[in-house]
């Protein structure tokens, strides 16, 4: 590909003063006579980059989507795409594709909206500025918009699928086809890169570079291609070439001038949404290439823009990069300030959707920001603040994972009120995230509305608020919730940075640990434990004892320890760690576990009402004899026999329907069944119960968040029931967390697939001891004796 401007007129290539005349020509609207249709308010809003206004003008003109023509719908869908109104976009594209399938191709006729060169603002055009005189087949364009939305939403497989559908619908119309081809190849490159497929991404980048731009017939083609190529290179982290391509663009000043001029026509221009990503790519590339002075000046200039705070998607990324520069300069205080502000920007919204993924081909790691801040706070000796941000990191991960849910239950809160508050939160969150042309005052009102809605949810249910917003419990309050004979140990790591935080009633201490090879060591122990007849597990068990416990022993004199794991440590049986003398950690201290420390606030005291019966479910009929658990059924019958009045459900009776009917009438639950966690879709993980005509049999994590139970104990005696999904912030979202929210005070869960005969013996021993001991002591003694 030729990145020069050889196909531009001679004046533009050799006489810089010609650019001034071009500037005048580009920012002045063409007379209506120059185009087939009169310029209307929608055209002006489009040309000015006021896409929110464009959508607002089109909606009443169209009425219902079904009433719109393809010409109207393609304009409306485009506006929704630009302001990131994903739900409206999806519905609009559905209707547009129906119109196209029915033969309505008016959206691609010459003289329609995108053939009106009212202003030259290339980055705002759906596929550059086009002066063709042929009909346009816009069939690929709905797939292009869907692919862009999928990139923003992190659904890279769908982005790839939609881009491929768009490519299949490209026509032989060379000008139009090649413009769409730029879109398609750029999307394929970015989606493959973000899906961790760099080789495939490179193939599409090479295809972009081979396009014959001279055949497009417009000077805007080179600019559009250059922008797309820069995004693709940025996606594969080829910062040197990305910066080279960006630096060849001589039109950014013209676009900014056009945007400023257009903004005078009423409302706010969308410069901050269209130009800012390009500038971010430039300065991020400079930083990665070690050009700190240029990167620092560029980021400072962007952060000084008055509208930048409204751009939540890039605002936190700019602050994070600016903090990294300060850290490299040795200015830890400034770095901490920028990191704190970046975290605040992240936590403004319920779902931190990566709204810039399709514009810059890059998804920044939010958890890396938290880790940078924790590292600097520990180094500064502020263990309490560092611990607070560890909890906030895990809360952010949990909120992200549950962001799509609307049917939470909440204790002591009316169900209708919960439904209403969640609907209000979703609407406020969506509105605050829209990239519209609203004036700063309107944007501020949107953010205030979001804050008011969050506060209403906190007042209604603090526990529900912890699932839909980052609402960590103050460290001082957590310390007060600890028992006088226990200490809390919370681990946190990101790459090689590994810390243990030790909380007791007096203070918080932070210890730096060795993180090298931690995940491999945990995996080695788990693999060795799959062979119970072998003693290979002892070496990794002792190595992990030295790494995880020996450095803390002097700081944890309490007889009982609460462990809060992180990352791979969620899969670690701490009780099996062994010192040099062969003594298990279980023999030294009493153990219990939490998914994160803030859960302490929501653990309820024992119920005051009279004890209620136990519900026991075992060996459900899953329709495949290979999945039968003979010893699990024996275990279930034995457990039910220990507690008079218990209800026993086995085989076909052990169904999800029967569970949902009975669970609210018991104080204890015991499951002896199969369970499996899906790392790619953790909310679909769960316990397998029998199918019936009403339910498919899966008691999923998602279902648990909509239940209101009153349980003293849940025992998950099943294959792999404790293996919860470790999310981005490493806060386990598994059955344990789900049952805690649903209303259980305690959970006993297996950590890996266990021989069901051995499990049956352990469970019977545990329940026998429970009559005279606490749950922690009963389980500990049963484990020691089994």
Helices and strands as residue ranges (DSSP letters): H 10-14, H 17-27, G 32-34, H 41-47, H 51-62, G 65-67, H 70-83, H 86-101, G 106-108, G 113-115, G 122-124, H 139-152, H 156-168, H 174-194, H 198-209, G 213-216, H 220-235, H 239-247, H 252-263, H 271-274, H 276-288, H 292-303, G 308-310, H 312-328, H 332-346, H 357-360, H 366-379, H 383-402, H 415-433, H 440-460, H 462-468, H 475-481, E 486-494, E 497-503, E 508-514, H 518-529, H 537-548, G 550-555, E 560-564, G 567-571, G 574-576, H 585-588, E 590-594, G 597-602, E 614-620, G 625-627, H 630-642, E 647-651, H 656-662, G 663-665, E 668-672, E 675-676, G 682-684, E 686-688, E 698-700, H 701-704, E 713-716, E 725-726, E 732-733, H 735-742, E 747-749, H 756-770, H 775-785
